[in-house]
Amino acid sequence: MKNSKKEPKPYDLIIIGAGPTGLVCAIAAAKAGLRYVVIEKGVLVNSIYNFPVNMTFFSTSQVLEIGETPFVAHSDKPTRKEALEYYRRIVEKWDLNIQYYEKVENMRSDDENYVIQTSKKEYMTKSVVVSTGYYDIPRLLNVEGEDLPKVKHYYDDPHPYVGQNILVVGAANSACDVALETYYKGANVTMAIRESEIYPKVKYWIRPNIENRIKEGSIKAYFNTSVKKISPKSVILQTPEGEKTIDNDYVLAMTGYRPDFEFMQHLGIEFKDNQFKIPVFNPDTLESNLPNVYVAGVINAGLHTSKLFIENTRHHGDMIVEAILEKGL
């Protein structure tokens, strides 16, 4: 006797990642009446949740709005806390179908569908969107001692660094924010900067502050300098004048982050080149080299992580859903 149990109906679309772009894609799918689910390995807008507690966005709240929902903030530049509240409201308003704390582990093609294997179960879908962002993997210093517990690639709160000797590595927005905040809360702050100056595109209200603190000597900065070795109680810097050893309790390596290229390759997504890791995709539909698999959000810029943000990827969901509907899938 044949088993009469029916196979579950495939989803029209599975979206990997519940960041702002993933939410945009989910909203577009919901508006089009597609059967979809968002699979998120962590929490809602996981990257933003892991931003520093006191972080303020560079963008205004207006350009961050999605889902026809106003983003109301107390000032022109919204905070992390306000952003988290906003995206919670987005999910509630659109009643989005999201599975949290579920990691996608594998994907394979099965005739006309894709089978998505996660840490919890197996899904079948006609189309897939990969919108995994770039905040999960830090750009490493690749120096001896980087694996010590005192080395941090993510910054949360200044309180643990009160009265400590801190080395901040980097000169872009995150590094300057961290250097100033820890300094104002009582840390002894030194900066190691590869370039000859603070990054020119640092937030306009931050750059004069950090430059003045360096000029007056409140924050010590070594320019044209790299980290050579990290030890439990010191750090060796390679400066233009030679090696210099400084006392150190914590290294805050604010050197940026990159997309999870290995995960994308594991799924079968190809890249245009090995240098910048820009994925192959149709600029009109965002479809990758894999049929009916789309890439969305900041991952489309590869290692050029400063080129794409929330505000200039808000249309990706509509592009992808329109392409899906045109195929009649």
Order of alpha helices (4+ residues) and beta strands (2+ residues): beta-alpha-beta-alpha-alpha-beta-beta-beta-beta-beta-beta-beta-alpha-beta-alpha-beta-beta-beta-beta-beta-beta-alpha-beta-alpha
